[in-house]
Amino acid sequence: MDHRSPLESLFGVMGSLPHGHDKPVKQAVYNAVALFLLFLCGAAALCLYMILEPFMKPLMWALLVL
């Protein structure tokens, strides 16, 4: 079985990079993907807060009484 990264095709396109530059480029791509996922999770958390905002006071009371 060949265990290849899902980004191997992207890295294959960048095959024209000078020798020794492949590792920093891979790290930059991984950082960009991680930042995108972090932004996506932050946006989802903000949307969830906006949806639950009318219920925040009762939820806080429920947590306090629990």
N, CA, C and O atoms as a Tripos MOL2 file, in Angstrom:
@<TRIPOS>MOLECULE
protein
  264   263    66     0     0
PROTEIN
NO_CHARGES

@<TRIPOS>ATOM
      1 N           0.8300   -1.1810    0.0000 N.3       1 MET1
      2 CA          0.0000    0.0000    0.0000 C.3       1 MET1
      3 C           0.8760    1.2460    0.0000 C.2       1 MET1
      4 O           1.8930    1.3190    0.6900 O.2       1 MET1
      5 N           0.4640    2.1920   -0.7700 N.am      2 ASP2
      6 CA          1.2130    3.4370   -0.8550 C.3       2 ASP2
      7 C           0.5020    4.4870   -0.0060 C.2       2 ASP2
      8 O          -0.5990    4.9220   -0.3430 O.2       2 ASP2
      9 N           1.1260    4.8880    1.0820 N.am      3 HIS3
     10 CA          0.5430    5.8890    1.9610 C.3       3 HIS3
     11 C           1.1090    7.2480    1.5710 C.2       3 HIS3
     12 O           2.2220    7.6090    1.9540 O.2       3 HIS3
     13 N           0.3210    7.9930    0.8040 N.am      4 ARG4
     14 CA          0.7620    9.3010    0.3410 C.3       4 ARG4
     15 C          -0.1280   10.3740    0.9540 C.2       4 ARG4
     16 O          -1.2990   10.1420    1.2510 O.2       4 ARG4
     17 N           0.4430   11.5220    1.1310 N.am      5 SER5
     18 CA         -0.2870   12.6610    1.6540 C.3       5 SER5
     19 C          -1.2980   13.1440    0.6220 C.2       5 SER5
     20 O          -1.0310   13.0720   -0.5780 O.2       5 SER5
     21 N          -2.4600   13.6370    1.0680 N.am      6 PRO6
     22 CA         -3.4390   14.1620    0.1090 C.3       6 PRO6
     23 C          -2.9110   15.3640   -0.6700 C.2       6 PRO6
     24 O          -3.4410   15.7080   -1.7260 O.2       6 PRO6
     25 N          -1.8820   15.9880   -0.1520 N.am      7 LEU7
     26 CA         -1.3320   17.1620   -0.8220 C.3       7 LEU7
     27 C          -0.1670   16.8160   -1.7500 C.2       7 LEU7
     28 O           0.4810   17.7180   -2.2820 O.2       7 LEU7
     29 N           0.1090   15.5240   -1.9520 N.am      8 GLU8
     30 CA          1.2260   15.1210   -2.8020 C.3       8 GLU8
     31 C           1.0570   15.6190   -4.2330 C.2       8 GLU8
     32 O           2.0430   15.9790   -4.8780 O.2       8 GLU8
     33 N          -0.1830   15.6470   -4.7450 N.am      9 SER9
     34 CA         -0.3870   16.1340   -6.1070 C.3       9 SER9
     35 C          -0.0430   17.6120   -6.1990 C.2       9 SER9
     36 O           0.5060   18.0660   -7.2030 O.2       9 SER9
     37 N          -0.3660   18.3670   -5.1470 N.am     10 LEU10
     38 CA         -0.0150   19.7860   -5.1240 C.3      10 LEU10
     39 C           1.4940   19.9490   -5.0770 C.2      10 LEU10
     40 O           2.0500   20.8100   -5.7580 O.2      10 LEU10
     41 N           2.1550   19.1290   -4.2800 N.am     11 PHE11
     42 CA          3.5990   19.2180   -4.1800 C.3      11 PHE11
     43 C           4.2760   18.7400   -5.4610 C.2      11 PHE11
     44 O           5.3790   19.1800   -5.7840 O.2      11 PHE11
     45 N           3.6160   17.8390   -6.1930 N.am     12 GLY12
     46 CA          4.1480   17.3770   -7.4740 C.3      12 GLY12
     47 C           4.1620   18.4910   -8.5090 C.2      12 GLY12
     48 O           5.0620   18.5560   -9.3470 O.2      12 GLY12
     49 N           3.1710   19.3620   -8.4500 N.am     13 VAL13
     50 CA          3.1140   20.5000   -9.3620 C.3      13 VAL13
     51 C           4.2630   21.4510   -9.0730 C.2      13 VAL13
     52 O           4.7890   22.0970   -9.9800 O.2      13 VAL13
     53 N           4.6490   21.5350   -7.8120 N.am     14 MET14
     54 CA          5.7330   22.4350   -7.4300 C.3      14 MET14
     55 C           7.0950   21.7650   -7.5840 C.2      14 MET14
     56 O           8.0470   22.1400   -6.8990 O.2      14 MET14
     57 N           7.1980   20.7970   -8.4570 N.am     15 GLY15
     58 CA          8.4400   20.0610   -8.6520 C.3      15 GLY15
     59 C           9.5560   20.8910   -9.2390 C.2      15 GLY15
     60 O          10.7140   20.4740   -9.2130 O.2      15 GLY15
     61 N           9.2400   22.0430   -9.7600 N.am     16 SER16
     62 CA         10.2600   22.8830  -10.3730 C.3      16 SER16
     63 C          10.9750   23.7670   -9.3560 C.2      16 SER16
     64 O          11.7640   24.6340   -9.7320 O.2      16 SER16
     65 N          10.7030   23.5510   -8.0740 N.am     17 LEU17
     66 CA         11.3740   24.3340   -7.0450 C.3      17 LEU17
     67 C          12.8410   23.9320   -6.9560 C.2      17 LEU17
     68 O          13.1790   22.7740   -7.2010 O.2      17 LEU17
     69 N          13.7030   24.8620   -6.6140 N.am     18 PRO18
     70 CA         15.1140   24.5150   -6.4280 C.3      18 PRO18
     71 C          15.2790   23.5140   -5.2920 C.2      18 PRO18
     72 O          14.4610   23.4600   -4.3740 O.2      18 PRO18
     73 N          16.3310   22.7350   -5.3630 N.am     19 HIS19
     74 CA         16.5930   21.7060   -4.3670 C.3      19 HIS19
     75 C          16.7510   22.3470   -2.9880 C.2      19 HIS19
     76 O          17.4820   23.3240   -2.8320 O.2      19 HIS19
     77 N          16.0690   21.7980   -2.0050 N.am     20 GLY20
     78 CA         16.1560   22.2970   -0.6460 C.3      20 GLY20
     79 C          15.0280   23.2420   -0.2730 C.2      20 GLY20
     80 O          14.8970   23.6170    0.8920 O.2      20 GLY20
     81 N          14.2180   23.6300   -1.2370 N.am     21 HIS21
     82 CA         13.1180   24.5470   -0.9600 C.3      21 HIS21
     83 C          11.7980   23.8170   -0.7740 C.2      21 HIS21
     84 O          10.7900   24.4440   -0.4480 O.2      21 HIS21
     85 N          11.7840   22.5110   -0.9750 N.am     22 ASP22
     86 CA         10.5230   21.7830   -0.8880 C.3      22 ASP22
     87 C           9.9920   21.7110    0.5470 C.2      22 ASP22
     88 O           8.7840   21.8060    0.7640 O.2      22 ASP22
     89 N          10.8760   21.5440    1.5140 N.am     23 LYS23
     90 CA         10.4250   21.4450    2.9000 C.3      23 LYS23
     91 C           9.8000   22.7550    3.3960 C.2      23 LYS23
     92 O           8.7310   22.7030    4.0040 O.2      23 LYS23
     93 N          10.4090   23.9220    3.1700 N.am     24 PRO24
     94 CA          9.7510   25.1660    3.6000 C.3      24 PRO24
     95 C           8.4250   25.4270    2.8840 C.2      24 PRO24
     96 O           7.5010   25.9850    3.4750 O.2      24 PRO24
     97 N           8.3300   25.0260    1.6180 N.am     25 VAL25
     98 CA          7.0780   25.2230    0.8870 C.3      25 VAL25
     99 C           5.9890   24.3110    1.4600 C.2      25 VAL25
    100 O           4.8470   24.7390    1.6210 O.2      25 VAL25
    101 N           6.3340   23.0680    1.7670 N.am     26 LYS26
    102 CA          5.3670   22.1610    2.3910 C.3      26 LYS26
    103 C           4.9060   22.7190    3.7320 C.2      26 LYS26
    104 O           3.7160   22.6780    4.0450 O.2      26 LYS26
    105 N           5.8320   23.2370    4.5190 N.am     27 GLN27
    106 CA          5.4790   23.8040    5.8170 C.3      27 GLN27
    107 C           4.5660   25.0090    5.6390 C.2      27 GLN27
    108 O           3.6290   25.1920    6.4160 O.2      27 GLN27
    109 N           4.8230   25.8300    4.6310 N.am     28 ALA28
    110 CA          3.9690   26.9970    4.3780 C.3      28 ALA28
    111 C           2.5580   26.5700    3.9700 C.2      28 ALA28
    112 O           1.5790   27.1900    4.3850 O.2      28 ALA28
    113 N           2.4500   25.5150    3.1600 N.am     29 VAL29
    114 CA          1.1340   25.0280    2.7500 C.3      29 VAL29
    115 C           0.3870   24.4790    3.9610 C.2      29 VAL29
    116 O          -0.8040   24.7460    4.1240 O.2      29 VAL29
    117 N           1.0660   23.7210    4.8030 N.am     30 TYR30
    118 CA          0.4260   23.1900    6.0020 C.3      30 TYR30
    119 C          -0.0230   24.3300    6.9270 C.2      30 TYR30
    120 O          -1.1050   24.2650    7.5120 O.2      30 TYR30
    121 N           0.7960   25.3590    7.0580 N.am     31 ASN31
    122 CA          0.4180   26.5040    7.8880 C.3      31 ASN31
    123 C          -0.7960   27.2220    7.3120 C.2      31 ASN31
    124 O          -1.6840   27.6350    8.0580 O.2      31 ASN31
    125 N          -0.8410   27.3710    6.0020 N.am     32 ALA32
    126 CA         -1.9730   28.0390    5.3580 C.3      32 ALA32
    127 C          -3.2600   27.2360    5.5710 C.2      32 ALA32
    128 O          -4.3100   27.8150    5.8500 O.2      32 ALA32
    129 N          -3.1850   25.9230    5.4420 N.am     33 VAL33
    130 CA         -4.3590   25.0790    5.6630 C.3      33 VAL33
    131 C          -4.8020   25.1590    7.1220 C.2      33 VAL33
    132 O          -5.9980   25.2300    7.4060 O.2      33 VAL33
    133 N          -3.8450   25.1500    8.0440 N.am     34 ALA34
    134 CA         -4.1810   25.2360    9.4680 C.3      34 ALA34
    135 C          -4.8310   26.5790    9.7910 C.2      34 ALA34
    136 O          -5.8010   26.6240   10.5480 O.2      34 ALA34
    137 N          -4.3190   27.6620    9.2350 N.am     35 LEU35
    138 CA         -4.9210   28.9720    9.4690 C.3      35 LEU35
    139 C          -6.3250   29.0480    8.8830 C.2      35 LEU35
    140 O          -7.2180   29.6410    9.4900 O.2      35 LEU35
    141 N          -6.5280   28.4580    7.7160 N.am     36 PHE36
    142 CA         -7.8510   28.4460    7.1080 C.3      36 PHE36
    143 C          -8.8400   27.6850    7.9870 C.2      36 PHE36
    144 O          -9.9640   28.1410    8.1950 O.2      36 PHE36
    145 N          -8.4250   26.5270    8.5050 N.am     37 LEU37
    146 CA         -9.3030   25.7470    9.3780 C.3      37 LEU37
    147 C          -9.5820   26.4830   10.6870 C.2      37 LEU37
    148 O         -10.6920   26.4150   11.2150 O.2      37 LEU37
    149 N          -8.5720   27.1870   11.2130 N.am     38 LEU38
    150 CA         -8.7660   27.9760   12.4240 C.3      38 LEU38
    151 C          -9.7640   29.0990   12.1770 C.2      38 LEU38
    152 O         -10.6280   29.3580   13.0160 O.2      38 LEU38
    153 N          -9.6520   29.7630   11.0410 N.am     39 PHE39
    154 CA        -10.5950   30.8220   10.6750 C.3      39 PHE39
    155 C         -11.9990   30.2520   10.5140 C.2      39 PHE39
    156 O         -12.9770   30.8570   10.9530 O.2      39 PHE39
    157 N         -12.0920   29.0910    9.8860 N.am     40 LEU40
    158 CA        -13.3920   28.4530    9.6810 C.3      40 LEU40
    159 C         -14.0440   28.0870   11.0180 C.2      40 LEU40
    160 O         -15.2440   28.2970   11.1990 O.2      40 LEU40
    161 N         -13.2690   27.5470   11.9470 N.am     41 CYS41
    162 CA        -13.7940   27.2100   13.2700 C.3      41 CYS41
    163 C         -14.2040   28.4690   14.0330 C.2      41 CYS41
    164 O         -15.2200   28.4670   14.7280 O.2      41 CYS41
    165 N         -13.4270   29.5360   13.9090 N.am     42 GLY42
    166 CA        -13.7790   30.7950   14.5610 C.3      42 GLY42
    167 C         -15.0760   31.3710   14.0110 C.2      42 GLY42
    168 O         -15.9150   31.8610   14.7670 O.2      42 GLY42
    169 N         -15.2400   31.3100   12.6800 N.am     43 ALA43
    170 CA        -16.4690   31.8030   12.0620 C.3      43 ALA43
    171 C         -17.6660   30.9620   12.5000 C.2      43 ALA43
    172 O         -18.7460   31.5000   12.7430 O.2      43 ALA43
    173 N         -17.4790   29.6520   12.6030 N.am     44 ALA44
    174 CA        -18.5660   28.7800   13.0580 C.3      44 ALA44
    175 C         -18.9270   29.0830   14.5080 C.2      44 ALA44
    176 O         -20.1050   29.0840   14.8650 O.2      44 ALA44
    177 N         -17.9250   29.3390   15.3440 N.am     45 ALA45
    178 CA        -18.1880   29.6710   16.7500 C.3      45 ALA45
    179 C         -18.9320   31.0020   16.8540 C.2      45 ALA45
    180 O         -19.8370   31.1390   17.6780 O.2      45 ALA45
    181 N         -18.5650   31.9720   16.0360 N.am     46 LEU46
    182 CA        -19.2560   33.2570   16.0360 C.3      46 LEU46
    183 C         -20.7060   33.1000   15.5970 C.2      46 LEU46
    184 O         -21.6060   33.6900   16.1960 O.2      46 LEU46
    185 N         -20.9330   32.3130   14.5630 N.am     47 CYS47
    186 CA        -22.3090   32.0630   14.1070 C.3      47 CYS47
    187 C         -23.1220   31.3460   15.1800 C.2      47 CYS47
    188 O         -24.2910   31.6670   15.3910 O.2      47 CYS47
    189 N         -22.5180   30.3890   15.8500 N.am     48 LEU48
    190 CA        -23.2080   29.6770   16.9260 C.3      48 LEU48
    191 C         -23.5570   30.6260   18.0580 C.2      48 LEU48
    192 O         -24.6490   30.5440   18.6200 O.2      48 LEU48
    193 N         -22.6430   31.5260   18.4000 N.am     49 TYR49
    194 CA        -22.9260   32.5010   19.4460 C.3      49 TYR49
    195 C         -24.0770   33.4150   19.0370 C.2      49 TYR49
    196 O         -24.9480   33.7240   19.8490 O.2      49 TYR49
    197 N         -24.0780   33.8480   17.7730 N.am     50 MET50
    198 CA        -25.1490   34.7340   17.3040 C.3      50 MET50
    199 C         -26.5030   34.0290   17.3500 C.2      50 MET50
    200 O         -27.5230   34.6560   17.6360 O.2      50 MET50
    201 N         -26.5140   32.7310   17.0700 N.am     51 ILE51
    202 CA        -27.7640   31.9670   17.1300 C.3      51 ILE51
    203 C         -28.2190   31.7970   18.5740 C.2      51 ILE51
    204 O         -29.4100   31.9190   18.8630 O.2      51 ILE51
    205 N         -27.3010   31.5200   19.4720 N.am     52 LEU52
    206 CA        -27.6490   31.2620   20.8740 C.3      52 LEU52
    207 C         -27.7130   32.5130   21.7380 C.2      52 LEU52
    208 O         -28.0160   32.4150   22.9280 O.2      52 LEU52
    209 N         -27.4380   33.6880   21.1760 N.am     53 GLU53
    210 CA        -27.4030   34.9130   21.9650 C.3      53 GLU53
    211 C         -28.7080   35.1870   22.7250 C.2      53 GLU53
    212 O         -28.6440   35.5870   23.8880 O.2      53 GLU53
    213 N         -29.8770   34.9910   22.1300 N.am     54 PRO54
    214 CA        -31.1060   35.2380   22.9060 C.3      54 PRO54
    215 C         -31.2790   34.2820   24.0900 C.2      54 PRO54
    216 O         -32.0110   34.5850   25.0310 O.2      54 PRO54
    217 N         -30.6210   33.1560   24.0430 N.am     55 PHE55
    218 CA        -30.7720   32.1540   25.0940 C.3      55 PHE55
    219 C         -29.6220   32.1680   26.1000 C.2      55 PHE55
    220 O         -29.5850   31.3300   27.0000 O.2      55 PHE55
    221 N         -28.6810   33.1090   25.9610 N.am     56 MET56
    222 CA        -27.4990   33.1220   26.8220 C.3      56 MET56
    223 C         -27.8530   33.3240   28.2940 C.2      56 MET56
    224 O         -27.3230   32.6240   29.1570 O.2      56 MET56
    225 N         -28.7460   34.2770   28.5900 N.am     57 LYS57
    226 CA        -29.0860   34.5470   29.9820 C.3      57 LYS57
    227 C         -29.7450   33.3270   30.6420 C.2      57 LYS57
    228 O         -29.3370   32.9480   31.7390 O.2      57 LYS57
    229 N         -30.7470   32.7010   30.0140 N.am     58 PRO58
    230 CA        -31.3010   31.4870   30.6400 C.3      58 PRO58
    231 C         -30.2870   30.3500   30.7470 C.2      58 PRO58
    232 O         -30.2990   29.6020   31.7240 O.2      58 PRO58
    233 N         -29.4210   30.2170   29.7640 N.am     59 LEU59
    234 CA        -28.4020   29.1630   29.8280 C.3      59 LEU59
    235 C         -27.4290   29.4070   30.9800 C.2      59 LEU59
    236 O         -27.0380   28.4710   31.6770 O.2      59 LEU59
    237 N         -27.0420   30.6620   31.1750 N.am     60 MET60
    238 CA        -26.1430   30.9730   32.2920 C.3      60 MET60
    239 C         -26.8150   30.6970   33.6360 C.2      60 MET60
    240 O         -26.1690   30.1840   34.5500 O.2      60 MET60
    241 N         -28.1100   31.0310   33.7710 N.am     61 TRP61
    242 CA        -28.8300   30.7270   34.9900 C.3      61 TRP61
    243 C         -28.9200   29.2170   35.2020 C.2      61 TRP61
    244 O         -28.7760   28.7380   36.3270 O.2      61 TRP61
    245 N         -29.1560   28.4730   34.1320 N.am     62 ALA62
    246 CA        -29.2310   27.0250   34.2440 C.3      62 ALA62
    247 C         -27.9000   26.4480   34.6990 C.2      62 ALA62
    248 O         -27.8710   25.5240   35.5120 O.2      62 ALA62
    249 N         -26.8020   26.9800   34.1850 N.am     63 LEU63
    250 CA        -25.4770   26.5100   34.6310 C.3      63 LEU63
    251 C         -25.2190   26.8860   36.0810 C.2      63 LEU63
    252 O         -24.6120   26.1200   36.8280 O.2      63 LEU63
    253 N         -25.6820   28.0700   36.4790 N.am     64 LEU64
    254 CA        -25.4730   28.5170   37.8420 C.3      64 LEU64
    255 C         -26.2550   27.6690   38.8380 C.2      64 LEU64
    256 O         -25.7470   27.3350   39.9080 O.2      64 LEU64
    257 N         -27.4870   27.3220   38.4840 N.am     65 VAL65
    258 CA        -28.3470   26.5400   39.3740 C.3      65 VAL65
    259 C         -27.9070   25.0750   39.4120 C.2      65 VAL65
    260 O         -28.0750   24.4060   40.4320 O.2      65 VAL65
    261 N         -27.3600   24.5880   38.3390 N.am     66 LEU66
    262 CA        -26.9340   23.1830   38.2480 C.3      66 LEU66
    263 C         -25.8870   22.9340   39.2640 C.2      66 LEU66
    264 O         -25.3820   21.8160   39.3680 O.2      66 LEU66
@<TRIPOS>BOND
     1     1     2 1
     2     2     3 1
     3     3     4 2
     4     3     5 am
     5     5     6 1
     6     6     7 1
     7     7     8 2
     8     7     9 am
     9     9    10 1
    10    10    11 1
    11    11    12 2
    12    11    13 am
    13    13    14 1
    14    14    15 1
    15    15    16 2
    16    15    17 am
    17    17    18 1
    18    18    19 1
    19    19    20 2
    20    19    21 am
    21    21    22 1
    22    22    23 1
    23    23    24 2
    24    23    25 am
    25    25    26 1
    26    26    27 1
    27    27    28 2
    28    27    29 am
    29    29    30 1
    30    30    31 1
    31    31    32 2
    32    31    33 am
    33    33    34 1
    34    34    35 1
    35    35    36 2
    36    35    37 am
    37    37    38 1
    38    38    39 1
    39    39    40 2
    40    39    41 am
    41    41    42 1
    42    42    43 1
    43    43    44 2
    44    43    45 am
    45    45    46 1
    46    46    47 1
    47    47    48 2
    48    47    49 am
    49    49    50 1
    50    50    51 1
    51    51    52 2
    52    51    53 am
    53    53    54 1
    54    54    55 1
    55    55    56 2
    56    55    57 am
    57    57    58 1
    58    58    59 1
    59    59    60 2
    60    59    61 am
    61    61    62 1
    62    62    63 1
    63    63    64 2
    64    63    65 am
    65    65    66 1
    66    66    67 1
    67    67    68 2
    68    67    69 am
    69    69    70 1
    70    70    71 1
    71    71    72 2
    72    71    73 am
    73    73    74 1
    74    74    75 1
    75    75    76 2
    76    75    77 am
    77    77    78 1
    78    78    79 1
    79    79    80 2
    80    79    81 am
    81    81    82 1
    82    82    83 1
    83    83    84 2
    84    83    85 am
    85    85    86 1
    86    86    87 1
    87    87    88 2
    88    87    89 am
    89    89    90 1
    90    90    91 1
    91    91    92 2
    92    91    93 am
    93    93    94 1
    94    94    95 1
    95    95    96 2
    96    95    97 am
    97    97    98 1
    98    98    99 1
    99    99   100 2
   100    99   101 am
   101   101   102 1
   102   102   103 1
   103   103   104 2
   104   103   105 am
   105   105   106 1
   106   106   107 1
   107   107   108 2
   108   107   109 am
   109   109   110 1
   110   110   111 1
   111   111   112 2
   112   111   113 am
   113   113   114 1
   114   114   115 1
   115   115   116 2
   116   115   117 am
   117   117   118 1
   118   118   119 1
   119   119   120 2
   120   119   121 am
   121   121   122 1
   122   122   123 1
   123   123   124 2
   124   123   125 am
   125   125   126 1
   126   126   127 1
   127   127   128 2
   128   127   129 am
   129   129   130 1
   130   130   131 1
   131   131   132 2
   132   131   133 am
   133   133   134 1
   134   134   135 1
   135   135   136 2
   136   135   137 am
   137   137   138 1
   138   138   139 1
   139   139   140 2
   140   139   141 am
   141   141   142 1
   142   142   143 1
   143   143   144 2
   144   143   145 am
   145   145   146 1
   146   146   147 1
   147   147   148 2
   148   147   149 am
   149   149   150 1
   150   150   151 1
   151   151   152 2
   152   151   153 am
   153   153   154 1
   154   154   155 1
   155   155   156 2
   156   155   157 am
   157   157   158 1
   158   158   159 1
   159   159   160 2
   160   159   161 am
   161   161   162 1
   162   162   163 1
   163   163   164 2
   164   163   165 am
   165   165   166 1
   166   166   167 1
   167   167   168 2
   168   167   169 am
   169   169   170 1
   170   170   171 1
   171   171   172 2
   172   171   173 am
   173   173   174 1
   174   174   175 1
   175   175   176 2
   176   175   177 am
   177   177   178 1
   178   178   179 1
   179   179   180 2
   180   179   181 am
   181   181   182 1
   182   182   183 1
   183   183   184 2
   184   183   185 am
   185   185   186 1
   186   186   187 1
   187   187   188 2
   188   187   189 am
   189   189   190 1
   190   190   191 1
   191   191   192 2
   192   191   193 am
   193   193   194 1
   194   194   195 1
   195   195   196 2
   196   195   197 am
   197   197   198 1
   198   198   199 1
   199   199   200 2
   200   199   201 am
   201   201   202 1
   202   202   203 1
   203   203   204 2
   204   203   205 am
   205   205   206 1
   206   206   207 1
   207   207   208 2
   208   207   209 am
   209   209   210 1
   210   210   211 1
   211   211   212 2
   212   211   213 am
   213   213   214 1
   214   214   215 1
   215   215   216 2
   216   215   217 am
   217   217   218 1
   218   218   219 1
   219   219   220 2
   220   219   221 am
   221   221   222 1
   222   222   223 1
   223   223   224 2
   224   223   225 am
   225   225   226 1
   226   226   227 1
   227   227   228 2
   228   227   229 am
   229   229   230 1
   230   230   231 1
   231   231   232 2
   232   231   233 am
   233   233   234 1
   234   234   235 1
   235   235   236 2
   236   235   237 am
   237   237   238 1
   238   238   239 1
   239   239   240 2
   240   239   241 am
   241   241   242 1
   242   242   243 1
   243   243   244 2
   244   243   245 am
   245   245   246 1
   246   246   247 1
   247   247   248 2
   248   247   249 am
   249   249   250 1
   250   250   251 1
   251   251   252 2
   252   251   253 am
   253   253   254 1
   254   254   255 1
   255   255   256 2
   256   255   257 am
   257   257   258 1
   258   258   259 1
   259   259   260 2
   260   259   261 am
   261   261   262 1
   262   262   263 1
   263   263   264 2
@<TRIPOS>SUBSTRUCTURE
     1 MET1         2 RESIDUE 1 A MET
     2 ASP2         6 RESIDUE 1 A ASP
     3 HIS3        10 RESIDUE 1 A HIS
     4 ARG4        14 RESIDUE 1 A ARG
     5 SER5        18 RESIDUE 1 A SER
     6 PRO6        22 RESIDUE 1 A PRO
     7 LEU7        26 RESIDUE 1 A LEU
     8 GLU8        30 RESIDUE 1 A GLU
     9 SER9        34 RESIDUE 1 A SER
    10 LEU10       38 RESIDUE 1 A LEU
    11 PHE11       42 RESIDUE 1 A PHE
    12 GLY12       46 RESIDUE 1 A GLY
    13 VAL13       50 RESIDUE 1 A VAL
    14 MET14       54 RESIDUE 1 A MET
    15 GLY15       58 RESIDUE 1 A GLY
    16 SER16       62 RESIDUE 1 A SER
    17 LEU17       66 RESIDUE 1 A LEU
    18 PRO18       70 RESIDUE 1 A PRO
    19 HIS19       74 RESIDUE 1 A HIS
    20 GLY20       78 RESIDUE 1 A GLY
    21 HIS21       82 RESIDUE 1 A HIS
    22 ASP22       86 RESIDUE 1 A ASP
    23 LYS23       90 RESIDUE 1 A LYS
    24 PRO24       94 RESIDUE 1 A PRO
    25 VAL25       98 RESIDUE 1 A VAL
    26 LYS26      102 RESIDUE 1 A LYS
    27 GLN27      106 RESIDUE 1 A GLN
    28 ALA28      110 RESIDUE 1 A ALA
    29 VAL29      114 RESIDUE 1 A VAL
    30 TYR30      118 RESIDUE 1 A TYR
    31 ASN31      122 RESIDUE 1 A ASN
    32 ALA32      126 RESIDUE 1 A ALA
    33 VAL33      130 RESIDUE 1 A VAL
    34 ALA34      134 RESIDUE 1 A ALA
    35 LEU35      138 RESIDUE 1 A LEU
    36 PHE36      142 RESIDUE 1 A PHE
    37 LEU37      146 RESIDUE 1 A LEU
    38 LEU38      150 RESIDUE 1 A LEU
    39 PHE39      154 RESIDUE 1 A PHE
    40 LEU40      158 RESIDUE 1 A LEU
    41 CYS41      162 RESIDUE 1 A CYS
    42 GLY42      166 RESIDUE 1 A GLY
    43 ALA43      170 RESIDUE 1 A ALA
    44 ALA44      174 RESIDUE 1 A ALA
    45 ALA45      178 RESIDUE 1 A ALA
    46 LEU46      182 RESIDUE 1 A LEU
    47 CYS47      186 RESIDUE 1 A CYS
    48 LEU48      190 RESIDUE 1 A LEU
    49 TYR49      194 RESIDUE 1 A TYR
    50 MET50      198 RESIDUE 1 A MET
    51 ILE51      202 RESIDUE 1 A ILE
    52 LEU52      206 RESIDUE 1 A LEU
    53 GLU53      210 RESIDUE 1 A GLU
    54 PRO54      214 RESIDUE 1 A PRO
    55 PHE55      218 RESIDUE 1 A PHE
    56 MET56      222 RESIDUE 1 A MET
    57 LYS57      226 RESIDUE 1 A LYS
    58 PRO58      230 RESIDUE 1 A PRO
    59 LEU59      234 RESIDUE 1 A LEU
    60 MET60      238 RESIDUE 1 A MET
    61 TRP61      242 RESIDUE 1 A TRP
    62 ALA62      246 RESIDUE 1 A ALA
    63 LEU63      250 RESIDUE 1 A LEU
    64 LEU64      254 RESIDUE 1 A LEU
    65 VAL65      258 RESIDUE 1 A VAL
    66 LEU66      262 RESIDUE 1 A LEU
